[in-house]
Amino acid sequence: MSDIAPRVAIRTTDIGHQRIEVTLFCPTRQASEMEQAINRIVLGQYWQRRREATARGRNDPIRAD
């Protein structure tokens, strides 16, 4: 069995988009459910920060002031 430690990688695609890769060991039956939950949490946080940044007049949702 390969390494079972979780990994997170943030990369940039060839067209400049950000790509987040999460690798973790889990039971096959739970993989889809876990993927959806991770996406929901990560994207929820992203859009929340984007709304807050927009309210402050900024375009960058990640950068803190």
Chimera marker file (.cmm) of the C-alpha trace (Angstrom):
<marker_set name="trace">
<marker id="1" x="0.000" y="0.000" z="0.000" r="1" g="1" b="0" radius="0.5"/>
<marker id="2" x="1.291" y="3.459" z="-0.818" r="1" g="1" b="0" radius="0.5"/>
<marker id="3" x="1.704" y="6.249" z="1.733" r="1" g="1" b="0" radius="0.5"/>
<marker id="4" x="-1.574" y="6.824" z="3.598" r="1" g="1" b="0" radius="0.5"/>
<marker id="5" x="-0.685" y="10.256" z="4.997" r="1" g="1" b="0" radius="0.5"/>
<marker id="6" x="-3.054" y="12.973" z="3.740" r="1" g="1" b="0" radius="0.5"/>
<marker id="7" x="-1.630" y="15.430" z="1.211" r="1" g="1" b="0" radius="0.5"/>
<marker id="8" x="-2.799" y="18.832" z="0.013" r="1" g="1" b="0" radius="0.5"/>
<marker id="9" x="-1.239" y="20.517" z="-3.023" r="1" g="1" b="0" radius="0.5"/>
<marker id="10" x="-2.069" y="23.872" z="-4.576" r="1" g="1" b="0" radius="0.5"/>
<marker id="11" x="-0.971" y="24.234" z="-8.168" r="1" g="1" b="0" radius="0.5"/>
<marker id="12" x="-1.492" y="26.562" z="-11.089" r="1" g="1" b="0" radius="0.5"/>
<marker id="13" x="-2.808" y="25.096" z="-14.343" r="1" g="1" b="0" radius="0.5"/>
<marker id="14" x="-1.294" y="25.831" z="-17.736" r="1" g="1" b="0" radius="0.5"/>
<marker id="15" x="-3.920" y="28.563" z="-18.232" r="1" g="1" b="0" radius="0.5"/>
<marker id="16" x="-3.364" y="30.199" z="-14.848" r="1" g="1" b="0" radius="0.5"/>
<marker id="17" x="-6.238" y="28.731" z="-12.834" r="1" g="1" b="0" radius="0.5"/>
<marker id="18" x="-5.627" y="27.498" z="-9.313" r="1" g="1" b="0" radius="0.5"/>
<marker id="19" x="-5.980" y="23.792" z="-8.698" r="1" g="1" b="0" radius="0.5"/>
<marker id="20" x="-6.257" y="22.270" z="-5.239" r="1" g="1" b="0" radius="0.5"/>
<marker id="21" x="-5.533" y="18.565" z="-4.890" r="1" g="1" b="0" radius="0.5"/>
<marker id="22" x="-6.414" y="16.661" z="-1.724" r="1" g="1" b="0" radius="0.5"/>
<marker id="23" x="-5.309" y="13.061" z="-1.376" r="1" g="1" b="0" radius="0.5"/>
<marker id="24" x="-6.339" y="10.924" z="1.563" r="1" g="1" b="0" radius="0.5"/>
<marker id="25" x="-6.926" y="7.314" z="2.389" r="1" g="1" b="0" radius="0.5"/>
<marker id="26" x="-10.555" y="6.427" z="3.034" r="1" g="1" b="0" radius="0.5"/>
<marker id="27" x="-12.990" y="3.564" z="2.522" r="1" g="1" b="0" radius="0.5"/>
<marker id="28" x="-14.108" y="3.388" z="-1.114" r="1" g="1" b="0" radius="0.5"/>
<marker id="29" x="-17.791" y="3.667" z="-0.160" r="1" g="1" b="0" radius="0.5"/>
<marker id="30" x="-17.158" y="6.992" z="1.575" r="1" g="1" b="0" radius="0.5"/>
<marker id="31" x="-14.911" y="8.567" z="-1.093" r="1" g="1" b="0" radius="0.5"/>
<marker id="32" x="-17.635" y="10.373" z="-3.043" r="1" g="1" b="0" radius="0.5"/>
<marker id="33" x="-19.350" y="11.666" z="0.099" r="1" g="1" b="0" radius="0.5"/>
<marker id="34" x="-16.042" y="12.895" z="1.505" r="1" g="1" b="0" radius="0.5"/>
<marker id="35" x="-15.107" y="14.584" z="-1.788" r="1" g="1" b="0" radius="0.5"/>
<marker id="36" x="-18.414" y="16.451" z="-1.840" r="1" g="1" b="0" radius="0.5"/>
<marker id="37" x="-18.016" y="17.535" z="1.795" r="1" g="1" b="0" radius="0.5"/>
<marker id="38" x="-14.468" y="18.812" z="1.201" r="1" g="1" b="0" radius="0.5"/>
<marker id="39" x="-15.569" y="20.716" z="-1.901" r="1" g="1" b="0" radius="0.5"/>
<marker id="40" x="-18.517" y="22.233" z="-0.038" r="1" g="1" b="0" radius="0.5"/>
<marker id="41" x="-16.316" y="23.405" z="2.856" r="1" g="1" b="0" radius="0.5"/>
<marker id="42" x="-13.428" y="24.737" z="0.741" r="1" g="1" b="0" radius="0.5"/>
<marker id="43" x="-15.612" y="26.477" z="-1.811" r="1" g="1" b="0" radius="0.5"/>
<marker id="44" x="-17.904" y="27.832" z="0.917" r="1" g="1" b="0" radius="0.5"/>
<marker id="45" x="-14.905" y="29.426" z="2.633" r="1" g="1" b="0" radius="0.5"/>
<marker id="46" x="-13.616" y="30.787" z="-0.678" r="1" g="1" b="0" radius="0.5"/>
<marker id="47" x="-16.921" y="32.423" z="-1.633" r="1" g="1" b="0" radius="0.5"/>
<marker id="48" x="-17.403" y="33.808" z="1.875" r="1" g="1" b="0" radius="0.5"/>
<marker id="49" x="-13.984" y="35.469" z="1.716" r="1" g="1" b="0" radius="0.5"/>
<marker id="50" x="-14.699" y="36.703" z="-1.804" r="1" g="1" b="0" radius="0.5"/>
<marker id="51" x="-17.929" y="38.353" z="-0.636" r="1" g="1" b="0" radius="0.5"/>
<marker id="52" x="-16.081" y="39.963" z="2.281" r="1" g="1" b="0" radius="0.5"/>
<marker id="53" x="-13.291" y="41.182" z="-0.024" r="1" g="1" b="0" radius="0.5"/>
<marker id="54" x="-15.825" y="42.617" z="-2.462" r="1" g="1" b="0" radius="0.5"/>
<marker id="55" x="-17.575" y="44.431" z="0.393" r="1" g="1" b="0" radius="0.5"/>
<marker id="56" x="-14.192" y="46.015" z="1.264" r="1" g="1" b="0" radius="0.5"/>
<marker id="57" x="-13.643" y="46.988" z="-2.374" r="1" g="1" b="0" radius="0.5"/>
<marker id="58" x="-10.921" y="44.398" z="-3.023" r="1" g="1" b="0" radius="0.5"/>
<marker id="59" x="-10.593" y="41.827" z="-5.793" r="1" g="1" b="0" radius="0.5"/>
<marker id="60" x="-8.371" y="39.405" z="-3.881" r="1" g="1" b="0" radius="0.5"/>
<marker id="61" x="-10.394" y="37.194" z="-1.492" r="1" g="1" b="0" radius="0.5"/>
<marker id="62" x="-7.342" y="35.518" z="0.014" r="1" g="1" b="0" radius="0.5"/>
<marker id="63" x="-5.122" y="38.472" z="0.818" r="1" g="1" b="0" radius="0.5"/>
<marker id="64" x="-5.618" y="39.818" z="4.312" r="1" g="1" b="0" radius="0.5"/>
<marker id="65" x="-5.362" y="43.534" z="5.132" r="1" g="1" b="0" radius="0.5"/>
<link id1="1" id2="2" r="1" g="1" b="0" radius="0.2"/>
<link id1="2" id2="3" r="1" g="1" b="0" radius="0.2"/>
<link id1="3" id2="4" r="1" g="1" b="0" radius="0.2"/>
<link id1="4" id2="5" r="1" g="1" b="0" radius="0.2"/>
<link id1="5" id2="6" r="1" g="1" b="0" radius="0.2"/>
<link id1="6" id2="7" r="1" g="1" b="0" radius="0.2"/>
<link id1="7" id2="8" r="1" g="1" b="0" radius="0.2"/>
<link id1="8" id2="9" r="1" g="1" b="0" radius="0.2"/>
<link id1="9" id2="10" r="1" g="1" b="0" radius="0.2"/>
<link id1="10" id2="11" r="1" g="1" b="0" radius="0.2"/>
<link id1="11" id2="12" r="1" g="1" b="0" radius="0.2"/>
<link id1="12" id2="13" r="1" g="1" b="0" radius="0.2"/>
<link id1="13" id2="14" r="1" g="1" b="0" radius="0.2"/>
<link id1="14" id2="15" r="1" g="1" b="0" radius="0.2"/>
<link id1="15" id2="16" r="1" g="1" b="0" radius="0.2"/>
<link id1="16" id2="17" r="1" g="1" b="0" radius="0.2"/>
<link id1="17" id2="18" r="1" g="1" b="0" radius="0.2"/>
<link id1="18" id2="19" r="1" g="1" b="0" radius="0.2"/>
<link id1="19" id2="20" r="1" g="1" b="0" radius="0.2"/>
<link id1="20" id2="21" r="1" g="1" b="0" radius="0.2"/>
<link id1="21" id2="22" r="1" g="1" b="0" radius="0.2"/>
<link id1="22" id2="23" r="1" g="1" b="0" radius="0.2"/>
<link id1="23" id2="24" r="1" g="1" b="0" radius="0.2"/>
<link id1="24" id2="25" r="1" g="1" b="0" radius="0.2"/>
<link id1="25" id2="26" r="1" g="1" b="0" radius="0.2"/>
<link id1="26" id2="27" r="1" g="1" b="0" radius="0.2"/>
<link id1="27" id2="28" r="1" g="1" b="0" radius="0.2"/>
<link id1="28" id2="29" r="1" g="1" b="0" radius="0.2"/>
<link id1="29" id2="30" r="1" g="1" b="0" radius="0.2"/>
<link id1="30" id2="31" r="1" g="1" b="0" radius="0.2"/>
<link id1="31" id2="32" r="1" g="1" b="0" radius="0.2"/>
<link id1="32" id2="33" r="1" g="1" b="0" radius="0.2"/>
<link id1="33" id2="34" r="1" g="1" b="0" radius="0.2"/>
<link id1="34" id2="35" r="1" g="1" b="0" radius="0.2"/>
<link id1="35" id2="36" r="1" g="1" b="0" radius="0.2"/>
<link id1="36" id2="37" r="1" g="1" b="0" radius="0.2"/>
<link id1="37" id2="38" r="1" g="1" b="0" radius="0.2"/>
<link id1="38" id2="39" r="1" g="1" b="0" radius="0.2"/>
<link id1="39" id2="40" r="1" g="1" b="0" radius="0.2"/>
<link id1="40" id2="41" r="1" g="1" b="0" radius="0.2"/>
<link id1="41" id2="42" r="1" g="1" b="0" radius="0.2"/>
<link id1="42" id2="43" r="1" g="1" b="0" radius="0.2"/>
<link id1="43" id2="44" r="1" g="1" b="0" radius="0.2"/>
<link id1="44" id2="45" r="1" g="1" b="0" radius="0.2"/>
<link id1="45" id2="46" r="1" g="1" b="0" radius="0.2"/>
<link id1="46" id2="47" r="1" g="1" b="0" radius="0.2"/>
<link id1="47" id2="48" r="1" g="1" b="0" radius="0.2"/>
<link id1="48" id2="49" r="1" g="1" b="0" radius="0.2"/>
<link id1="49" id2="50" r="1" g="1" b="0" radius="0.2"/>
<link id1="50" id2="51" r="1" g="1" b="0" radius="0.2"/>
<link id1="51" id2="52" r="1" g="1" b="0" radius="0.2"/>
<link id1="52" id2="53" r="1" g="1" b="0" radius="0.2"/>
<link id1="53" id2="54" r="1" g="1" b="0" radius="0.2"/>
<link id1="54" id2="55" r="1" g="1" b="0" radius="0.2"/>
<link id1="55" id2="56" r="1" g="1" b="0" radius="0.2"/>
<link id1="56" id2="57" r="1" g="1" b="0" radius="0.2"/>
<link id1="57" id2="58" r="1" g="1" b="0" radius="0.2"/>
<link id1="58" id2="59" r="1" g="1" b="0" radius="0.2"/>
<link id1="59" id2="60" r="1" g="1" b="0" radius="0.2"/>
<link id1="60" id2="61" r="1" g="1" b="0" radius="0.2"/>
<link id1="61" id2="62" r="1" g="1" b="0" radius="0.2"/>
<link id1="62" id2="63" r="1" g="1" b="0" radius="0.2"/>
<link id1="63" id2="64" r="1" g="1" b="0" radius="0.2"/>
<link id1="64" id2="65" r="1" g="1" b="0" radius="0.2"/>
</marker_set>
